[in-house]
Amino acid sequence: PVWIVSPPISLAAGDFVRISGWAHIDVATDRQAGLVVSDSIGGRPLALKYGTTRSWNPFVYYRLAPRTQTMQVRFALDGIGDVWLDDIRIERLNVPRQNHMTARNDGPTPRSHE
């Protein structure tokens, strides 16, 4: 395969990331060929695979960093063909975080049975 890998992006635990862009894919008739988009958080098991497109098509997916780490995104042509990529974005989203949950009971105070 032929691939392109993004530079490493530093993430903190709990960072929510959107990976998006546009792809035009022209592969041989082999149904297994296409563009594989993977990243260092989800790896191959969560990779996205796209076959031939007739025009430019958008793609978008999300990842949540489970711990402080760097992340890289990999675009690979799996098979014989051509892939064009444009407007690739890897964006950290501003999502409110909850570091912990606290138990709270605002209900009535139980009565003692004497």
C-alpha positions, 0 to 999 in steps of 0.5 A: 500500500501507499500511505500518508501519515499526519504529524503527531497531535498532542492530546490530553485524556478526554479530548474529543477529536473530529477527523474530516476531509474530502476524498475522490477514489478511483480503484481497480475493479478489485472490491477489496481495494480502496482508501483506508483511514485509520488513526493511532487511537482506534487502530486498524479495528476502527479504520474506515474503508472507502471504495471507488467514488464517482466524485468528491465525497466528504468523510468525517469521524470522531475519536476520544482520547482515552489518555494523554497521548499523541495521535496520528492519522493514516491515509492508505491506498489499499490496492491498485488505483488513485486517491485524491484527498483535500481539506483534511482537518484534525480538530480538537473539539471544545466539549465540556468535560466532567472529571468526576461525578458526585453523588448527591441526595437532595431528597427528604431526610429519612426518619428514624424509627424509635 
